[in-house]
């Protein structure tokens, strides 16, 4: 899942080399923390959060099949 998130995010930013995805797992909950170039935050968040919401929906759907709860955080 970490690789999928990284691949998707790298495909929509201007500085793909600055994208980092960290995974923290606690039981059945997994949190993915995204770090990126400051200029790319707007690309990942999207207008009114639409892009990051779509990414969260996609990842949550995959995780649901595995019995996991997934969150995506965008860090500064």
N, C-alpha and C positions, 0 to 999 in steps of 0.2 A: 504494500500500500504506500509506503514511504517513497518508493521509486516512481509509482504512478503519479503521486502528487507532485514530485519534483519535475517529472517530465512535462506534465501539463503546465505548471507554473513557468518553467523555463521557455516554453513555447509561446507565452504571451507577454514576456517582459523584454526590455531593450538590453538588459545586462544579465544574461543567463548565468554567467560565471559567478555572480554574486548571490545566487539563490542557494539557501541552505535549508534543509528540512530535518528537524530533530523529532524523535519519537519518544514519548514517555508513556509507559504502560503501567496501569495499576488495576489489577484484576481484569475485569471485562471492559474497562474504559481505556481508550487510547487517545492521547492528545498529540497532535502534530503541530509543531511550532515552526512557522515560516519566517525566515530572515531574508531580506533582499536589499538591493540598492534603493535608497530613499526615493529616487525618481520613479521607481517601478511600483510603488505601493498603490498608486491610483489605477494602474493597469490591472493589478490583481484584485483590488476591491471592486472596481467597476462602478458604473453609474448607479447610485443608490444601493450599492452593495450587491448588485445582480451577479457579477462574475464570481465572487467568493461564495455567494449563496448557492450558485449552480455547482461549484466545486464541492461544497459541503453536502449537497443533495446526492451527488454522484458517489462520493466516498461513503456516506452513510448507508446508501443502498447496498453497496458491496459489503460493508461491515455487518449489516443486519443479517446477511446470509451466513456469516461466521459467528453470529451471536455476540457481537461486540458493539459498544457504543463509541463513536468517534467524534472528536472535536478538532477544529482547525483554528489556530490562533495566529494572527499576523503580528509579529513583534517589530519594535522600532529598531 
